[in-house]
Amino acid sequence: MLVSTDKKWDYALGMIKVDGLEPSPEFKKLIEKESRGEMTTYIHIQIF
């Protein structure tokens, strides 16, 4: 079963928040771009 990109990021962000952390606004913008298909996870890795 395939999981949508949005659901994958929701899960990942939830795991981060469980640790009491909050992703930066810049990282959230990159997630939004990937969800809209404007960039890929590979580009995320190159940026960070």
mmCIF entry with sequence, helices, sheets and N, C-alpha, C, O atoms, coordinates in Angstrom:
data_MODEL
# 
_entry.id   MODEL 
# 
_entity.id                         1 
_entity.type                       polymer 
_entity.pdbx_number_of_molecules   1 
# 
_entity_poly.entity_id                      1 
_entity_poly.type                           'polypeptide(L)' 
_entity_poly.nstd_linkage                   no 
_entity_poly.nstd_monomer                   no 
_entity_poly.pdbx_seq_one_letter_code       MLVSTDKKWDYALGMIKVDGLEPSPEFKKLIEKESRGEMTTYIHIQIF 
_entity_poly.pdbx_seq_one_letter_code_can   MLVSTDKKWDYALGMIKVDGLEPSPEFKKLIEKESRGEMTTYIHIQIF 
_entity_poly.pdbx_strand_id                 A 
# 
loop_
_entity_poly_seq.entity_id 
_entity_poly_seq.num 
_entity_poly_seq.mon_id 
_entity_poly_seq.hetero 
1 1  MET n 
1 2  LEU n 
1 3  VAL n 
1 4  SER n 
1 5  THR n 
1 6  ASP n 
1 7  LYS n 
1 8  LYS n 
1 9  TRP n 
1 10 ASP n 
1 11 TYR n 
1 12 ALA n 
1 13 LEU n 
1 14 GLY n 
1 15 MET n 
1 16 ILE n 
1 17 LYS n 
1 18 VAL n 
1 19 ASP n 
1 20 GLY n 
1 21 LEU n 
1 22 GLU n 
1 23 PRO n 
1 24 SER n 
1 25 PRO n 
1 26 GLU n 
1 27 PHE n 
1 28 LYS n 
1 29 LYS n 
1 30 LEU n 
1 31 ILE n 
1 32 GLU n 
1 33 LYS n 
1 34 GLU n 
1 35 SER n 
1 36 ARG n 
1 37 GLY n 
1 38 GLU n 
1 39 MET n 
1 40 THR n 
1 41 THR n 
1 42 TYR n 
1 43 ILE n 
1 44 HIS n 
1 45 ILE n 
1 46 GLN n 
1 47 ILE n 
1 48 PHE n 
# 
_struct_asym.id          A 
_struct_asym.entity_id   1 
# 
loop_
_struct_conf.conf_type_id 
_struct_conf.id 
_struct_conf.pdbx_PDB_helix_id 
_struct_conf.beg_label_comp_id 
_struct_conf.beg_label_asym_id 
_struct_conf.beg_label_seq_id 
_struct_conf.pdbx_beg_PDB_ins_code 
_struct_conf.end_label_comp_id 
_struct_conf.end_label_asym_id 
_struct_conf.end_label_seq_id 
_struct_conf.pdbx_end_PDB_ins_code 
_struct_conf.beg_auth_comp_id 
_struct_conf.beg_auth_asym_id 
_struct_conf.beg_auth_seq_id 
_struct_conf.end_auth_comp_id 
_struct_conf.end_auth_asym_id 
_struct_conf.end_auth_seq_id 
_struct_conf.pdbx_PDB_helix_class 
_struct_conf.details 
_struct_conf.pdbx_PDB_helix_length 
HELX_P HELX_P1 AA1 THR A 5  ? VAL A 18 ? THR A 5  VAL A 18 1 ? 14 
HELX_P HELX_P2 AA2 PRO A 25 ? SER A 35 ? PRO A 25 SER A 35 1 ? 11 
HELX_P HELX_P3 AA3 THR A 41 ? ILE A 47 ? THR A 41 ILE A 47 1 ? 7  
# 
_struct_conf_type.id          HELX_P 
_struct_conf_type.criteria    ? 
_struct_conf_type.reference   ? 
# 
loop_
_atom_site.group_PDB 
_atom_site.id 
_atom_site.type_symbol 
_atom_site.label_atom_id 
_atom_site.label_alt_id 
_atom_site.label_comp_id 
_atom_site.label_asym_id 
_atom_site.label_entity_id 
_atom_site.label_seq_id 
_atom_site.pdbx_PDB_ins_code 
_atom_site.Cartn_x 
_atom_site.Cartn_y 
_atom_site.Cartn_z 
_atom_site.occupancy 
_atom_site.B_iso_or_equiv 
_atom_site.pdbx_formal_charge 
_atom_site.auth_seq_id 
_atom_site.auth_comp_id 
_atom_site.auth_asym_id 
_atom_site.auth_atom_id 
_atom_site.pdbx_PDB_model_num 
ATOM 1   N N  . MET A 1 1  ? 0.840  -1.182 0.000  1.00 0.00 ? 1  MET A N  1 
ATOM 2   C CA . MET A 1 1  ? 0.000  0.000  0.000  1.00 0.00 ? 1  MET A CA 1 
ATOM 3   C C  . MET A 1 1  ? 0.886  1.247  0.000  1.00 0.00 ? 1  MET A C  1 
ATOM 4   O O  . MET A 1 1  ? 1.788  1.374  0.829  1.00 0.00 ? 1  MET A O  1 
ATOM 5   N N  . LEU A 1 2  ? 0.628  2.154  -0.923 1.00 0.00 ? 2  LEU A N  1 
ATOM 6   C CA . LEU A 1 2  ? 1.396  3.384  -1.008 1.00 0.00 ? 2  LEU A CA 1 
ATOM 7   C C  . LEU A 1 2  ? 0.799  4.443  -0.077 1.00 0.00 ? 2  LEU A C  1 
ATOM 8   O O  . LEU A 1 2  ? -0.416 4.516  0.109  1.00 0.00 ? 2  LEU A O  1 
ATOM 9   N N  . VAL A 1 3  ? 1.667  5.246  0.490  1.00 0.00 ? 3  VAL A N  1 
ATOM 10  C CA . VAL A 1 3  ? 1.243  6.309  1.392  1.00 0.00 ? 3  VAL A CA 1 
ATOM 11  C C  . VAL A 1 3  ? 1.536  7.641  0.711  1.00 0.00 ? 3  VAL A C  1 
ATOM 12  O O  . VAL A 1 3  ? 2.592  7.814  0.103  1.00 0.00 ? 3  VAL A O  1 
ATOM 13  N N  . SER A 1 4  ? 0.610  8.572  0.813  1.00 0.00 ? 4  SER A N  1 
ATOM 14  C CA . SER A 1 4  ? 0.813  9.871  0.164  1.00 0.00 ? 4  SER A CA 1 
ATOM 15  C C  . SER A 1 4  ? 1.946  10.643 0.830  1.00 0.00 ? 4  SER A C  1 
ATOM 16  O O  . SER A 1 4  ? 2.291  10.403 1.987  1.00 0.00 ? 4  SER A O  1 
ATOM 17  N N  . THR A 1 5  ? 2.509  11.567 0.078  1.00 0.00 ? 5  THR A N  1 
ATOM 18  C CA . THR A 1 5  ? 3.601  12.400 0.595  1.00 0.00 ? 5  THR A CA 1 
ATOM 19  C C  . THR A 1 5  ? 3.143  13.177 1.824  1.00 0.00 ? 5  THR A C  1 
ATOM 20  O O  . THR A 1 5  ? 3.890  13.306 2.794  1.00 0.00 ? 5  THR A O  1 
ATOM 21  N N  . ASP A 1 6  ? 1.922  13.692 1.783  1.00 0.00 ? 6  ASP A N  1 
ATOM 22  C CA . ASP A 1 6  ? 1.407  14.451 2.923  1.00 0.00 ? 6  ASP A CA 1 
ATOM 23  C C  . ASP A 1 6  ? 1.372  13.595 4.190  1.00 0.00 ? 6  ASP A C  1 
ATOM 24  O O  . ASP A 1 6  ? 1.768  14.052 5.262  1.00 0.00 ? 6  ASP A O  1 
ATOM 25  N N  . LYS A 1 7  ? 0.903  12.370 4.066  1.00 0.00 ? 7  LYS A N  1 
ATOM 26  C CA . LYS A 1 7  ? 0.818  11.482 5.229  1.00 0.00 ? 7  LYS A CA 1 
ATOM 27  C C  . LYS A 1 7  ? 2.206  11.133 5.759  1.00 0.00 ? 7  LYS A C  1 
ATOM 28  O O  . LYS A 1 7  ? 2.409  11.029 6.969  1.00 0.00 ? 7  LYS A O  1 
ATOM 29  N N  . LYS A 1 8  ? 3.160  10.954 4.841  1.00 0.00 ? 8  LYS A N  1 
ATOM 30  C CA . LYS A 1 8  ? 4.531  10.651 5.266  1.00 0.00 ? 8  LYS A CA 1 
ATOM 31  C C  . LYS A 1 8  ? 5.098  11.803 6.080  1.00 0.00 ? 8  LYS A C  1 
ATOM 32  O O  . LYS A 1 8  ? 5.701  11.588 7.131  1.00 0.00 ? 8  LYS A O  1 
ATOM 33  N N  . TRP A 1 9  ? 4.904  13.033 5.593  1.00 0.00 ? 9  TRP A N  1 
ATOM 34  C CA . TRP A 1 9  ? 5.428  14.193 6.318  1.00 0.00 ? 9  TRP A CA 1 
ATOM 35  C C  . TRP A 1 9  ? 4.688  14.414 7.625  1.00 0.00 ? 9  TRP A C  1 
ATOM 36  O O  . TRP A 1 9  ? 5.301  14.805 8.619  1.00 0.00 ? 9  TRP A O  1 
ATOM 37  N N  . ASP A 1 10 ? 3.377  14.171 7.646  1.00 0.00 ? 10 ASP A N  1 
ATOM 38  C CA . ASP A 1 10 ? 2.617  14.290 8.903  1.00 0.00 ? 10 ASP A CA 1 
ATOM 39  C C  . ASP A 1 10 ? 3.194  13.349 9.949  1.00 0.00 ? 10 ASP A C  1 
ATOM 40  O O  . ASP A 1 10 ? 3.366  13.729 11.107 1.00 0.00 ? 10 ASP A O  1 
ATOM 41  N N  . TYR A 1 11 ? 3.492  12.121 9.541  1.00 0.00 ? 11 TYR A N  1 
ATOM 42  C CA . TYR A 1 11 ? 4.069  11.144 10.460 1.00 0.00 ? 11 TYR A CA 1 
ATOM 43  C C  . TYR A 1 11 ? 5.448  11.602 10.938 1.00 0.00 ? 11 TYR A C  1 
ATOM 44  O O  . TYR A 1 11 ? 5.742  11.560 12.133 1.00 0.00 ? 11 TYR A O  1 
ATOM 45  N N  . ALA A 1 12 ? 6.290  12.039 10.002 1.00 0.00 ? 12 ALA A N  1 
ATOM 46  C CA . ALA A 1 12 ? 7.647  12.475 10.354 1.00 0.00 ? 12 ALA A CA 1 
ATOM 47  C C  . ALA A 1 12 ? 7.620  13.676 11.289 1.00 0.00 ? 12 ALA A C  1 
ATOM 48  O O  . ALA A 1 12 ? 8.366  13.715 12.267 1.00 0.00 ? 12 ALA A O  1 
ATOM 49  N N  . LEU A 1 13 ? 6.773  14.652 11.002 1.00 0.00 ? 13 LEU A N  1 
ATOM 50  C CA . LEU A 1 13 ? 6.675  15.827 11.869 1.00 0.00 ? 13 LEU A CA 1 
ATOM 51  C C  . LEU A 1 13 ? 6.125  15.462 13.239 1.00 0.00 ? 13 LEU A C  1 
ATOM 52  O O  . LEU A 1 13 ? 6.528  16.037 14.250 1.00 0.00 ? 13 LEU A O  1 
ATOM 53  N N  . GLY A 1 14 ? 5.210  14.513 13.271 1.00 0.00 ? 14 GLY A N  1 
ATOM 54  C CA . GLY A 1 14 ? 4.687  14.036 14.551 1.00 0.00 ? 14 GLY A CA 1 
ATOM 55  C C  . GLY A 1 14 ? 5.785  13.402 15.396 1.00 0.00 ? 14 GLY A C  1 
ATOM 56  O O  . GLY A 1 14 ? 5.834  13.601 16.610 1.00 0.00 ? 14 GLY A O  1 
ATOM 57  N N  . MET A 1 15 ? 6.662  12.642 14.753 1.00 0.00 ? 15 MET A N  1 
ATOM 58  C CA . MET A 1 15 ? 7.777  12.017 15.483 1.00 0.00 ? 15 MET A CA 1 
ATOM 59  C C  . MET A 1 15 ? 8.716  13.079 16.047 1.00 0.00 ? 15 MET A C  1 
ATOM 60  O O  . MET A 1 15 ? 9.228  12.933 17.156 1.00 0.00 ? 15 MET A O  1 
ATOM 61  N N  . ILE A 1 16 ? 8.939  14.136 15.292 1.00 0.00 ? 16 ILE A N  1 
ATOM 62  C CA . ILE A 1 16 ? 9.796  15.226 15.770 1.00 0.00 ? 16 ILE A CA 1 
ATOM 63  C C  . ILE A 1 16 ? 9.158  15.905 16.981 1.00 0.00 ? 16 ILE A C  1 
ATOM 64  O O  . ILE A 1 16 ? 9.835  16.195 17.968 1.00 0.00 ? 16 ILE A O  1 
ATOM 65  N N  . LYS A 1 17 ? 7.847  16.155 16.896 1.00 0.00 ? 17 LYS A N  1 
ATOM 66  C CA . LYS A 1 17 ? 7.150  16.866 17.968 1.00 0.00 ? 17 LYS A CA 1 
ATOM 67  C C  . LYS A 1 17 ? 7.058  16.030 19.243 1.00 0.00 ? 17 LYS A C  1 
ATOM 68  O O  . LYS A 1 17 ? 6.995  16.581 20.342 1.00 0.00 ? 17 LYS A O  1 
ATOM 69  N N  . VAL A 1 18 ? 7.049  14.707 19.103 1.00 0.00 ? 18 VAL A N  1 
ATOM 70  C CA . VAL A 1 18 ? 7.031  13.832 20.284 1.00 0.00 ? 18 VAL A CA 1 
ATOM 71  C C  . VAL A 1 18 ? 8.280  14.077 21.131 1.00 0.00 ? 18 VAL A C  1 
ATOM 72  O O  . VAL A 1 18 ? 8.244  13.967 22.356 1.00 0.00 ? 18 VAL A O  1 
ATOM 73  N N  . ASP A 1 19 ? 9.377  14.409 20.461 1.00 0.00 ? 19 ASP A N  1 
ATOM 74  C CA . ASP A 1 19 ? 10.633 14.692 21.166 1.00 0.00 ? 19 ASP A CA 1 
ATOM 75  C C  . ASP A 1 19 ? 10.675 16.110 21.724 1.00 0.00 ? 19 ASP A C  1 
ATOM 76  O O  . ASP A 1 19 ? 11.684 16.527 22.292 1.00 0.00 ? 19 ASP A O  1 
ATOM 77  N N  . GLY A 1 20 ? 9.575  16.853 21.562 1.00 0.00 ? 20 GLY A N  1 
ATOM 78  C CA . GLY A 1 20 ? 9.526  18.207 22.079 1.00 0.00 ? 20 GLY A CA 1 
ATOM 79  C C  . GLY A 1 20 ? 10.194 19.234 21.189 1.00 0.00 ? 20 GLY A C  1 
ATOM 80  O O  . GLY A 1 20 ? 10.492 20.342 21.635 1.00 0.00 ? 20 GLY A O  1 
ATOM 81  N N  . LEU A 1 21 ? 10.433 18.878 19.929 1.00 0.00 ? 21 LEU A N  1 
ATOM 82  C CA . LEU A 1 21 ? 11.092 19.780 18.994 1.00 0.00 ? 21 LEU A CA 1 
ATOM 83  C C  . LEU A 1 21 ? 10.078 20.335 18.012 1.00 0.00 ? 21 LEU A C  1 
ATOM 84  O O  . LEU A 1 21 ? 8.972  19.808 17.886 1.00 0.00 ? 21 LEU A O  1 
ATOM 85  N N  . GLU A 1 22 ? 10.450 21.388 17.324 1.00 0.00 ? 22 GLU A N  1 
ATOM 86  C CA . GLU A 1 22 ? 9.599  21.990 16.302 1.00 0.00 ? 22 GLU A CA 1 
ATOM 87  C C  . GLU A 1 22 ? 10.458 22.262 15.069 1.00 0.00 ? 22 GLU A C  1 
ATOM 88  O O  . GLU A 1 22 ? 11.514 22.884 15.184 1.00 0.00 ? 22 GLU A O  1 
ATOM 89  N N  . PRO A 1 23 ? 10.021 21.805 13.883 1.00 0.00 ? 23 PRO A N  1 
ATOM 90  C CA . PRO A 1 23 ? 10.799 22.073 12.676 1.00 0.00 ? 23 PRO A CA 1 
ATOM 91  C C  . PRO A 1 23 ? 10.818 23.574 12.373 1.00 0.00 ? 23 PRO A C  1 
ATOM 92  O O  . PRO A 1 23 ? 9.880  24.299 12.706 1.00 0.00 ? 23 PRO A O  1 
ATOM 93  N N  . SER A 1 24 ? 11.890 24.021 11.744 1.00 0.00 ? 24 SER A N  1 
ATOM 94  C CA . SER A 1 24 ? 12.025 25.441 11.423 1.00 0.00 ? 24 SER A CA 1 
ATOM 95  C C  . SER A 1 24 ? 11.011 25.838 10.346 1.00 0.00 ? 24 SER A C  1 
ATOM 96  O O  . SER A 1 24 ? 10.546 24.993 9.581  1.00 0.00 ? 24 SER A O  1 
ATOM 97  N N  . PRO A 1 25 ? 10.671 27.132 10.292 1.00 0.00 ? 25 PRO A N  1 
ATOM 98  C CA . PRO A 1 25 ? 9.760  27.603 9.239  1.00 0.00 ? 25 PRO A CA 1 
ATOM 99  C C  . PRO A 1 25 ? 10.301 27.314 7.833  1.00 0.00 ? 25 PRO A C  1 
ATOM 100 O O  . PRO A 1 25 ? 9.530  27.022 6.918  1.00 0.00 ? 25 PRO A O  1 
ATOM 101 N N  . GLU A 1 26 ? 11.619 27.394 7.665  1.00 0.00 ? 26 GLU A N  1 
ATOM 102 C CA . GLU A 1 26 ? 12.215 27.110 6.357  1.00 0.00 ? 26 GLU A CA 1 
ATOM 103 C C  . GLU A 1 26 ? 11.986 25.656 5.955  1.00 0.00 ? 26 GLU A C  1 
ATOM 104 O O  . GLU A 1 26 ? 11.669 25.363 4.802  1.00 0.00 ? 26 GLU A O  1 
ATOM 105 N N  . PHE A 1 27 ? 12.150 24.748 6.924  1.00 0.00 ? 27 PHE A N  1 
ATOM 106 C CA . PHE A 1 27 ? 11.949 23.332 6.639  1.00 0.00 ? 27 PHE A CA 1 
ATOM 107 C C  . PHE A 1 27 ? 10.477 23.057 6.307  1.00 0.00 ? 27 PHE A C  1 
ATOM 108 O O  . PHE A 1 27 ? 10.177 22.256 5.422  1.00 0.00 ? 27 PHE A O  1 
ATOM 109 N N  . LYS A 1 28 ? 9.573  23.718 7.014  1.00 0.00 ? 28 LYS A N  1 
ATOM 110 C CA . LYS A 1 28 ? 8.146  23.550 6.734  1.00 0.00 ? 28 LYS A CA 1 
ATOM 111 C C  . LYS A 1 28 ? 7.813  24.013 5.315  1.00 0.00 ? 28 LYS A C  1 
ATOM 112 O O  . LYS A 1 28 ? 6.988  23.397 4.641  1.00 0.00 ? 28 LYS A O  1 
ATOM 113 N N  . LYS A 1 29 ? 8.454  25.104 4.857  1.00 0.00 ? 29 LYS A N  1 
ATOM 114 C CA . LYS A 1 29 ? 8.227  25.580 3.493  1.00 0.00 ? 29 LYS A CA 1 
ATOM 115 C C  . LYS A 1 29 ? 8.702  24.555 2.470  1.00 0.00 ? 29 LYS A C  1 
ATOM 116 O O  . LYS A 1 29 ? 8.051  24.348 1.446  1.00 0.00 ? 29 LYS A O  1 
ATOM 117 N N  . LEU A 1 30 ? 9.842  23.911 2.746  1.00 0.00 ? 30 LEU A N  1 
ATOM 118 C CA . LEU A 1 30 ? 10.345 22.877 1.846  1.00 0.00 ? 30 LEU A CA 1 
ATOM 119 C C  . LEU A 1 30 ? 9.387  21.684 1.794  1.00 0.00 ? 30 LEU A C  1 
ATOM 120 O O  . LEU A 1 30 ? 9.171  21.105 0.729  1.00 0.00 ? 30 LEU A O  1 
ATOM 121 N N  . ILE A 1 31 ? 8.823  21.326 2.926  1.00 0.00 ? 31 ILE A N  1 
ATOM 122 C CA . ILE A 1 31 ? 7.851  20.226 2.966  1.00 0.00 ? 31 ILE A CA 1 
ATOM 123 C C  . ILE A 1 31 ? 6.636  20.578 2.113  1.00 0.00 ? 31 ILE A C  1 
ATOM 124 O O  . ILE A 1 31 ? 6.143  19.741 1.357  1.00 0.00 ? 31 ILE A O  1 
ATOM 125 N N  . GLU A 1 32 ? 6.152  21.810 2.232  1.00 0.00 ? 32 GLU A N  1 
ATOM 126 C CA . GLU A 1 32 ? 5.011  22.243 1.434  1.00 0.00 ? 32 GLU A CA 1 
ATOM 127 C C  . GLU A 1 32 ? 5.320  22.165 -0.057 1.00 0.00 ? 32 GLU A C  1 
ATOM 128 O O  . GLU A 1 32 ? 4.480  21.730 -0.844 1.00 0.00 ? 32 GLU A O  1 
ATOM 129 N N  . LYS A 1 33 ? 6.531  22.586 -0.450 1.00 0.00 ? 33 LYS A N  1 
ATOM 130 C CA . LYS A 1 33 ? 6.927  22.523 -1.859 1.00 0.00 ? 33 LYS A CA 1 
ATOM 131 C C  . LYS A 1 33 ? 6.957  21.085 -2.354 1.00 0.00 ? 33 LYS A C  1 
ATOM 132 O O  . LYS A 1 33 ? 6.523  20.801 -3.471 1.00 0.00 ? 33 LYS A O  1 
ATOM 133 N N  . GLU A 1 34 ? 7.466  20.178 -1.529 1.00 0.00 ? 34 GLU A N  1 
ATOM 134 C CA . GLU A 1 34 ? 7.500  18.776 -1.947 1.00 0.00 ? 34 GLU A CA 1 
ATOM 135 C C  . GLU A 1 34 ? 6.088  18.227 -2.072 1.00 0.00 ? 34 GLU A C  1 
ATOM 136 O O  . GLU A 1 34 ? 5.799  17.477 -3.004 1.00 0.00 ? 34 GLU A O  1 
ATOM 137 N N  . SER A 1 35 ? 5.214  18.586 -1.157 1.00 0.00 ? 35 SER A N  1 
ATOM 138 C CA . SER A 1 35 ? 3.830  18.108 -1.200 1.00 0.00 ? 35 SER A CA 1 
ATOM 139 C C  . SER A 1 35 ? 3.113  18.567 -2.470 1.00 0.00 ? 35 SER A C  1 
ATOM 140 O O  . SER A 1 35 ? 2.256  17.859 -2.999 1.00 0.00 ? 35 SER A O  1 
ATOM 141 N N  . ARG A 1 36 ? 3.473  19.760 -2.953 1.00 0.00 ? 36 ARG A N  1 
ATOM 142 C CA . ARG A 1 36 ? 2.870  20.279 -4.184 1.00 0.00 ? 36 ARG A CA 1 
ATOM 143 C C  . ARG A 1 36 ? 3.575  19.765 -5.436 1.00 0.00 ? 36 ARG A C  1 
ATOM 144 O O  . ARG A 1 36 ? 3.132  20.040 -6.551 1.00 0.00 ? 36 ARG A O  1 
ATOM 145 N N  . GLY A 1 37 ? 4.674  19.018 -5.264 1.00 0.00 ? 37 GLY A N  1 
ATOM 146 C CA . GLY A 1 37 ? 5.405  18.466 -6.403 1.00 0.00 ? 37 GLY A CA 1 
ATOM 147 C C  . GLY A 1 37 ? 6.414  19.421 -7.006 1.00 0.00 ? 37 GLY A C  1 
ATOM 148 O O  . GLY A 1 37 ? 6.896  19.191 -8.116 1.00 0.00 ? 37 GLY A O  1 
ATOM 149 N N  . GLU A 1 38 ? 6.744  20.494 -6.292 1.00 0.00 ? 38 GLU A N  1 
ATOM 150 C CA . GLU A 1 38 ? 7.684  21.488 -6.813 1.00 0.00 ? 38 GLU A CA 1 
ATOM 151 C C  . GLU A 1 38 ? 9.139  21.105 -6.565 1.00 0.00 ? 38 GLU A C  1 
ATOM 152 O O  . GLU A 1 38 ? 10.040 21.688 -7.169 1.00 0.00 ? 38 GLU A O  1 
ATOM 153 N N  . MET A 1 39 ? 9.377  20.153 -5.702 1.00 0.00 ? 39 MET A N  1 
ATOM 154 C CA . MET A 1 39 ? 10.736 19.672 -5.435 1.00 0.00 ? 39 MET A CA 1 
ATOM 155 C C  . MET A 1 39 ? 10.651 18.259 -4.879 1.00 0.00 ? 39 MET A C  1 
ATOM 156 O O  . MET A 1 39 ? 9.559  17.766 -4.594 1.00 0.00 ? 39 MET A O  1 
ATOM 157 N N  . THR A 1 40 ? 11.799 17.605 -4.724 1.00 0.00 ? 40 THR A N  1 
ATOM 158 C CA . THR A 1 40 ? 11.828 16.229 -4.224 1.00 0.00 ? 40 THR A CA 1 
ATOM 159 C C  . THR A 1 40 ? 12.612 16.146 -2.925 1.00 0.00 ? 40 THR A C  1 
ATOM 160 O O  . THR A 1 40 ? 13.312 17.088 -2.553 1.00 0.00 ? 40 THR A O  1 
ATOM 161 N N  . THR A 1 41 ? 12.493 15.019 -2.237 1.00 0.00 ? 41 THR A N  1 
ATOM 162 C CA . THR A 1 41 ? 13.260 14.793 -1.014 1.00 0.00 ? 41 THR A CA 1 
ATOM 163 C C  . THR A 1 41 ? 14.746 14.863 -1.295 1.00 0.00 ? 41 THR A C  1 
ATOM 164 O O  . THR A 1 41 ? 15.521 15.303 -0.446 1.00 0.00 ? 41 THR A O  1 
ATOM 165 N N  . TYR A 1 42 ? 15.151 14.433 -2.482 1.00 0.00 ? 42 TYR A N  1 
ATOM 166 C CA . TYR A 1 42 ? 16.576 14.489 -2.853 1.00 0.00 ? 42 TYR A CA 1 
ATOM 167 C C  . TYR A 1 42 ? 17.084 15.926 -2.777 1.00 0.00 ? 42 TYR A C  1 
ATOM 168 O O  . TYR A 1 42 ? 18.204 16.161 -2.324 1.00 0.00 ? 42 TYR A O  1 
ATOM 169 N N  . ILE A 1 43 ? 16.288 16.871 -3.209 1.00 0.00 ? 43 ILE A N  1 
ATOM 170 C CA . ILE A 1 43 ? 16.688 18.282 -3.145 1.00 0.00 ? 43 ILE A CA 1 
ATOM 171 C C  . ILE A 1 43 ? 16.766 18.730 -1.684 1.00 0.00 ? 43 ILE A C  1 
ATOM 172 O O  . ILE A 1 43 ? 17.661 19.502 -1.339 1.00 0.00 ? 43 ILE A O  1 
ATOM 173 N N  . HIS A 1 44 ? 15.865 18.276 -0.819 1.00 0.00 ? 44 HIS A N  1 
ATOM 174 C CA . HIS A 1 44 ? 15.924 18.590 0.613  1.00 0.00 ? 44 HIS A CA 1 
ATOM 175 C C  . HIS A 1 44 ? 17.284 18.219 1.171  1.00 0.00 ? 44 HIS A C  1 
ATOM 176 O O  . HIS A 1 44 ? 17.899 19.002 1.895  1.00 0.00 ? 44 HIS A O  1 
ATOM 177 N N  . ILE A 1 45 ? 17.753 17.028 0.837  1.00 0.00 ? 45 ILE A N  1 
ATOM 178 C CA . ILE A 1 45 ? 19.015 16.525 1.361  1.00 0.00 ? 45 ILE A CA 1 
ATOM 179 C C  . ILE A 1 45 ? 20.167 17.421 0.891  1.00 0.00 ? 45 ILE A C  1 
ATOM 180 O O  . ILE A 1 45 ? 21.080 17.705 1.666  1.00 0.00 ? 45 ILE A O  1 
ATOM 181 N N  . GLN A 1 46 ? 20.133 17.863 -0.350 1.00 0.00 ? 46 GLN A N  1 
ATOM 182 C CA . GLN A 1 46 ? 21.175 18.732 -0.865 1.00 0.00 ? 46 GLN A CA 1 
ATOM 183 C C  . GLN A 1 46 ? 21.171 20.097 -0.182 1.00 0.00 ? 46 GLN A C  1 
ATOM 184 O O  . GLN A 1 46 ? 22.231 20.692 0.012  1.00 0.00 ? 46 GLN A O  1 
ATOM 185 N N  . ILE A 1 47 ? 19.998 20.599 0.182  1.00 0.00 ? 47 ILE A N  1 
ATOM 186 C CA . ILE A 1 47 ? 19.892 21.914 0.813  1.00 0.00 ? 47 ILE A CA 1 
ATOM 187 C C  . ILE A 1 47 ? 20.416 21.868 2.232  1.00 0.00 ? 47 ILE A C  1 
ATOM 188 O O  . ILE A 1 47 ? 21.122 22.780 2.664  1.00 0.00 ? 47 ILE A O  1 
ATOM 189 N N  . PHE A 1 48 ? 20.079 20.808 2.969  1.00 0.00 ? 48 PHE A N  1 
ATOM 190 C CA . PHE A 1 48 ? 20.511 20.719 4.366  1.00 0.00 ? 48 PHE A CA 1 
ATOM 191 C C  . PHE A 1 48 ? 21.726 19.883 4.417  1.00 0.00 ? 48 PHE A C  1 
ATOM 192 O O  . PHE A 1 48 ? 22.279 19.662 5.495  1.00 0.00 ? 48 PHE A O  1 
# 
